[in-house]
Amino acid sequence: MELTDDNLLTLSEYLKHTLSPDVNVRRPAEKFLESVEINQNYPLLLLHLVDKSEINITIRIAGAVAFKNYVKRNWKVGEDSVDRIHAQDRDAIKKLIVNLMLHSPDSVQKQLSDAVSIVGKYDFPNKWPELIDQMVEKFNTGDFHVINGVLHTAHSLFKRYRYEFKSQSLWTEIKFVLDRFAKPLTDLFVATMNLMQVHANNIDALKVIYSSLVILSKVFYSLNFQDLPEFFEDNMAVWMRNFHILLNTNVPSLQSTDEEEPGVIEQLKSQVCDNIGLYAQKYDEEFQPYLPEFVTAVWNLLTSTGQQPKYDTLVSNALQFLATVADRAQYRNLFEDPTTLSNICEKVIIPNMEFRESDNELFEDNPEEYIRRDIEGSDVDTRRRAACDLVKVLSKYFEAKIMEIFGAYIQVMLQNYADKPVENWRSKDAAIYLVTSSASKAQTQKHGVTQSSELVSLPQFAMQHIEPELVKPNVNEFSVLKADAIKFIMTFRSILPREMIIGSLPQLIRHLSASNIVVHTYAACTIEKILAMKGPDNTPLVKANDLSPLTSDLLKGLFACLNTPGSEENEYVMKAIMRSFGVLQEVIVPFLADLLPKLTEKLSIVSKNPSRPNFNHYLFETFALSIKIVCKTHKVAVSSFEEALFPIFQEILQQDVLEFLPYVFQILALLLELRTTQDMPEAYLALFPCLLSSVLFERQANIHPLNRLLRAFISHGAHHIVAQDKTNGLLGVFQKLIASKANDHEGFLLLQSIIEYFAPNVLEPYMKQIFVLLFQRLSSSKTTKFVKGLIVFFAYYIIRYGSNNLVTIIDQIQSRMFGMVVERVLIADMQKVSGDIERKVTAVGMSNLLIDCPMILERPYNTYYPRLLATLVEFFELPQDQTTLSEDNIFPETEDTPGYQVGYSQLLCGKNPPKDPLEAIGDVRLHLAQGLARLSPRQLLSILDQIPEPNANHLRGYLQTVGITVA
């Protein structure tokens, strides 16, 4: 693609179409851009387009987003992948992007800054050392638009230091950055603080200056996170003195007039609280001289800050700072005075636990966000969560005193509610929250609270104050309290008595009919978590017979939720449906005639625009579960499921709905595997050629499920594949997989199925080439995983075609090569083979090689016989070898990218247990002994004399079990 005006115009038109709400306009444009992105100059065209001020800003932003996503997808080159970015383009991008980003409008600058940080993640500092100097150089421009652009980039580049694991390469990189960046950053910080005074009366200048201070403080946090750098320790007074000034600074003209969104002052103070919290937590010894004045400043801040949502993050960070300080032994004396504790409870904790009007608006108008914060644990920035954390720390050290103070408040709150429920329902809400936070001592995501305070009787509180809310006839009255009561059951499900938990199920089911989304979502979530609970004997707490009387109401309630506006794709409801099916098993069968059409209709709708990954996953899990439950007892029902699902699956495959393809392949494989007959319906036969398309195998998410589907095809219709003349295509897939370090195990699985089900005469023309490919890969990039797969393959080959054929085919490739294979592969690495079936196949295959192969008893291979036999005995008797080759370090990195990730998700309900191809063989030791029994006593004695004594003794034991005694 040339950098021409025509191409820029074409590109801008396609970008414009990608913004269209009409899927028929948008999807072709996206497909076109996807098809041209491998062309040289494509990324440079995008950057030139983004830089043209005469082009509509919306299209420029779309171009910047497209560029960022292009970099995100392609900059990192995977282990087995081809580099999709031309080398000249890589160099040109790094030369252009920083300056382009710095003079772009803010909305474009943000996207390009993210792109810089993605490139930096892989190239900085080793392949892009000049980046840091380019950034520092801009600090001297005095232009705060440019300076802030640099700071944003530094922030996005360095923030990964907050969560990366410690390593030598990370230390080296941070040192490289600190040596060049710490002093200029500090100088810029001091200069910017001075500008606050110079421009004290210039509101516009102050906005920019304070924005810079916010990002400077964020970069400070990232650079100090892993360890306390020497430079910052030497200059701690400079930073801390100024942080203290900033905490105590008020600029009325900069205060946000918006009640919801924090202004620049709030953002700055919030970040300063984060920074001093980091020092208090990690570097308390060095920070000790500054701590008392910060505790005073934070206390004053908390007692003077309003209840408006714009202060939420600030108050949360300030509370977290106090919690960190209170958790340190040397500062505990600051809190132990009863008057101080009372003041903290009264003036800080209780006001920040109150359910505000803004919380109520969120509860009513944005239930999804409310739920995300409240039960998914993403409420780290909320006042309630931070106040709760402070309560937990104080309860840990001053439990009796805290409980005494709170107990009095809780009684007053509950009495206020009892006196005037309509006016004072918020008092009960706060009381429930206070009990929850003060009583919880330890909890897990899986079990809820697992340890609680002995000073609070939770069953008694539940009986007196929780159950009465749930039994009220109107499920839509006092919705917040209904949600609180349900959440209380969910939180303390591992603590409350079993009969109370199971007894709550009818009430929870009743609340599925609540019109409020939070209430019916909490009801579904709690039902699901209760059904997932295990008793002391590790069996489900709720059995099918506990649930069956409630089945009709439960299912009716859950499916009704999916028809409620706002809950059409409610992941908690879908997960509860899946869990209910799993508990009820056969009890569900009579209901499926009514429910499956509803599920297939839902699948048809969501496949048009997949946007809820969790909902979609549980939906497919429910299909897999339904298929297995029904087909376990009604094998012929496979056809009914195929009829219901095939039309939707065909639509998904035709529309290439990336998110759903791995699921569709898994369900199709499951259906095929469950077929008891070897016939293959026409719909499958028509699909098979499409499954060999190489583009499908370029998406990592498809590989495992697609390979499973191909193997299901092979097991049910090998003769159809031959008839369609697709053997070549299938072996092409094997060749692609086996060449990949990441996917070679899938290649071996495919090859094993081919060998097991294809007639020998069909494979004969290809077999030598298959071995050549395997040996080429062995010599070019040997890994433990590959060698293990290769040994198992050799064993499969021996079992299917005989040991003589293995020796012959290997020696055809190179004279006497079989000896090298025995010595360098079989003897060297047999002990590393893992997996029960894989080890059984290896044991039987290697035994057959020793007992059915005359060639290995003759020259030149007879010298290997005793060593291979000794290795096989060790394979039986010694623990598996866990060591790996050094080249094996190819774990994929997980991307910290938000949004919908199209990845492979295993359907747990869609798995089938692996099939043992050697069911007829029981004890593999006996199999070896029975084979060796066919040798003459003289041969046996000679062999036993040539192997180490411990191995020989084991072998004598095997032989004795089949009636052979060797002197």
LINLIN-V815751 format. One record per residue. RES is the residue in one small letter. OMEGA is omega as a letter, one per 40 degrees, with the letter a starting at -180 (NA if undefined). NEAR is the number of other C-alpha atoms within 10 Angstrom. Layout:
BEGIN
res: {RES RES}
omega: {OMEGA OMEGA}
near: {NEAR NEAR}
END
This chain:
BEGIN
res: {m e l t d d n l l t l s e y l k h t l s p d v n v r r p a e k f l e s v e i n q n y p l l l l h l v d k s e i n i t i r i a g a v a f k n y v k r n w k v g e d s v d r i h a q d r d a i k k l i v n l m l h s p d s v q k q l s d a v s i v g k y d f p n k w p e l i d q m v e k f n t g d f h v i n g v l h t a h s l f k r y r y e f k s q s l w t e i k f v l d r f a k p l t d l f v a t m n l m q v h a n n i d a l k v i y s s l v i l s k v f y s l n f q d l p e f f e d n m a v w m r n f h i l l n t n v p s l q s t d e e e p g v i e q l k s q v c d n i g l y a q k y d e e f q p y l p e f v t a v w n l l t s t g q q p k y d t l v s n a l q f l a t v a d r a q y r n l f e d p t t l s n i c e k v i i p n m e f r e s d n e l f e d n p e e y i r r d i e g s d v d t r r r a a c d l v k v l s k y f e a k i m e i f g a y i q v m l q n y a d k p v e n w r s k d a a i y l v t s s a s k a q t q k h g v t q s s e l v s l p q f a m q h i e p e l v k p n v n e f s v l k a d a i k f i m t f r s i l p r e m i i g s l p q l i r h l s a s n i v v h t y a a c t i e k i l a m k g p d n t p l v k a n d l s p l t s d l l k g l f a c l n t p g s e e n e y v m k a i m r s f g v l q e v i v p f l a d l l p k l t e k l s i v s k n p s r p n f n h y l f e t f a l s i k i v c k t h k v a v s s f e e a l f p i f q e i l q q d v l e f l p y v f q i l a l l l e l r t t q d m p e a y l a l f p c l l s s v l f e r q a n i h p l n r l l r a f i s h g a h h i v a q d k t n g l l g v f q k l i a s k a n d h e g f l l l q s i i e y f a p n v l e p y m k q i f v l l f q r l s s s k t t k f v k g l i v f f a y y i i r y g s n n l v t i i d q i q s r m f g m v v e r v l i a d m q k v s g d i e r k v t a v g m s n l l i d c p m i l e r p y n t y y p r l l a t l v e f f e l p q d q t t l s e d n i f p e t e d t p g y q v g y s q l l c g k n p p k d p l e a i g d v r l h l a q g l a r l s p r q l l s i l d q i p e p n a n h l r g y l q t v g i t v a}
omega: {a i a i i a i i i a a i i i i a a i a i a a i i a a i i i i a a i a a a i a i i a a i i i a i i a a a a a i a a i i i i i i i i i i i a i i a a a a i i a a a a i i a i a a i i i a a i a i a a a a i i a i i i a a i a a a a i i i i a i i a a a a a e a a a a a a a i i a a i a i a a a i a i i a a i i a i a i a a i a a i i a a i i i i a a i i a a a i i a a a a a a a i i a i i i a a a i i a i a a a a a a a a i a i a a a i i a i a i a i i i a a a a a a a a a a a a i i a a a a a a i a i a i a i a a i i a a a a a i i i a a i i a i i i a a i i i i i a a i i a i a a a a a a a a a a a a a i i i a a i i i a a a a a a a a a i a a i a i a i i i i i i i a a a a a a a a a i a a i a i i i i i i a a a a a a i a i a i a i a i a i i a a a a a a i i a a a a a i i i a a a a i a a a i i i i i a i a i a a a a a a a a i a a a i i a i i a a i i i a a a a a a a a i i i i a a i a a i a a a a a i i i i i a a a i a i a a i a i i a i i i i a a a a a i i a a i a a a a a a a a i i i i a i a i i a a a a a a a a a a i a a i a a i i i i i a i a a a i a a a a i i i i a a i a a i a a a i i a a i i a i i a i a i a a i a a a a a a i a a a i i a i a i a i a i a a a i a i i i i a i i a a a a a a a a a a a i i a a i i i a i i i i a a a i a a a a a a i a a a i i i a i a i i a a a a a i a a a a a i a a i i i a a a a i i i i i a i a i i a a a a a i a i a a i i i a i a a i a a a i a i a a i a a a a a a a a a a a i a i i a a a a a a a i i a i a i i a a a a i a i a i a i a a i i a a i i i i a a a a a a i a a a i i i i i a a i i a a a a i i a a i a a a a a a a i i i i a a i a i a a i a i i a a a i i a a i i i a i a a a a a a a a a i a a a i a i a i a i a a i i a i a a a a a a a a a a a a i a a a a i i i a a a a i i i a a a a i a a i a i e a a i a a a a i i i i a i i i i a a i a i a a i i a a a a a i i i i a i a i i a i i a i i i i a a a a i i a a i a a a a a a a a i i i i a i i a a a i i i a i a i a a a i a a a a a i a i i a i i i a i a i i a i i a NA}
near: {13 13 14 9 11 10 15 16 13 11 21 22 13 20 24 19 20 22 17 13 9 10 14 10 15 17 15 14 21 16 12 13 17 11 10 11 17 17 13 18 20 24 24 20 22 24 22 16 23 29 19 12 11 9 13 12 15 14 21 27 22 20 27 27 20 20 23 22 16 20 19 17 12 17 20 17 13 13 12 12 11 9 13 15 21 15 11 10 15 16 12 14 17 18 14 13 16 20 16 17 26 22 14 20 16 14 13 23 22 21 20 27 27 22 26 25 23 21 23 23 16 14 17 19 17 10 13 15 14 13 17 17 12 13 20 19 12 19 19 13 11 9 10 18 17 20 21 22 26 25 26 22 27 24 23 22 22 21 19 16 19 13 10 10 10 11 9 9 9 14 14 12 15 20 15 14 18 19 11 13 18 18 15 16 19 18 13 18 20 15 11 18 19 13 15 16 10 12 13 12 12 11 13 10 16 21 17 16 20 21 18 25 26 23 22 23 22 23 23 23 23 20 24 21 19 18 12 14 16 10 13 18 15 9 13 15 14 15 17 18 11 16 22 19 13 17 21 14 11 12 11 8 12 16 13 16 11 11 13 13 15 21 18 21 24 23 21 25 27 23 26 27 27 21 23 25 24 18 22 21 17 17 16 18 11 14 19 13 11 17 19 13 11 21 17 11 16 23 17 13 17 20 13 10 12 13 17 15 20 19 24 24 22 28 31 25 26 29 28 24 26 23 22 20 23 20 18 14 9 12 15 15 10 13 18 15 11 13 10 12 18 17 12 17 21 15 15 18 23 18 18 25 20 20 18 15 12 14 14 14 12 15 21 16 13 15 20 18 15 20 20 12 16 16 15 11 11 14 18 16 16 22 27 27 22 27 26 25 22 27 25 22 20 22 20 15 16 17 19 13 16 20 20 12 16 21 16 10 19 21 12 15 20 21 15 17 18 14 10 10 15 11 10 16 19 21 22 26 22 24 23 23 20 23 19 20 20 25 24 21 16 12 15 10 10 11 18 18 21 16 15 19 18 9 12 16 12 20 15 11 13 19 11 11 15 21 18 11 21 21 16 12 11 13 21 15 14 14 21 21 20 28 23 20 24 28 22 19 24 24 23 24 22 21 17 18 13 14 8 15 19 17 11 19 20 17 17 24 23 19 27 28 20 22 15 24 26 23 29 30 27 25 32 29 23 25 30 21 19 24 22 19 16 14 11 7 7 8 11 15 18 19 12 19 12 14 19 15 11 13 20 12 14 24 20 14 21 23 18 15 25 18 12 17 10 14 20 17 22 21 22 23 29 28 24 27 22 22 22 23 22 20 20 19 16 16 16 21 14 10 13 14 10 9 15 17 13 14 17 16 12 16 19 17 12 17 19 13 11 16 14 13 19 14 20 24 19 22 22 23 25 26 23 23 22 24 24 22 19 20 18 13 10 11 14 15 17 20 14 10 17 19 12 14 20 15 11 18 23 14 14 19 16 9 12 12 16 18 24 24 21 24 26 23 23 25 26 24 23 22 22 23 19 19 18 11 10 11 10 14 11 8 12 15 15 10 12 17 15 11 19 19 13 13 8 17 18 12 14 14 20 24 19 20 23 23 24 20 24 21 23 22 22 21 18 19 19 22 16 17 20 14 10 12 12 16 19 13 16 20 19 14 20 22 18 15 22 22 20 18 19 19 19 21 20 19 21 22 17 24 22 18 18 22 18 19 16 18 13 14 8 12 16 10 10 13 13 14 12 15 16 14 13 17 16 12 18 16 8 9 13 17 19 18 19 24 22 23 21 21 25 27 21 21 27 24 19 25 20 16 14 17 25 15 14 18 21 15 16 19 14 12 15 9 10 15 15 21 20 13 16 19 14 11 16 23 19 14 19 25 21 20 23 18 10 11 15 18 23 23 24 28 23 23 25 27 28 20 25 22 21 18 18 13 16 21 17 11 9 12 17 14 14 17 19 19 18 22 24 22 22 25 22 17 21 16 12 11 10 16 13 10 10 12 11 10 11 15 9 12 8 9 7 6 8 7 8 6 8 11 10 16 15 18 17 16 20 10 20 23 15 12 6 8 8 13 12 12 7 7 12 10 10 18 21 17 18 24 22 19 15 22 16 12 12 10 15 9 13 16 14 12 16 19 12 15 19 12 12 11 18 19 14 17 21 17 18 22 21 14 13 13 12 16 13 14 7}
END
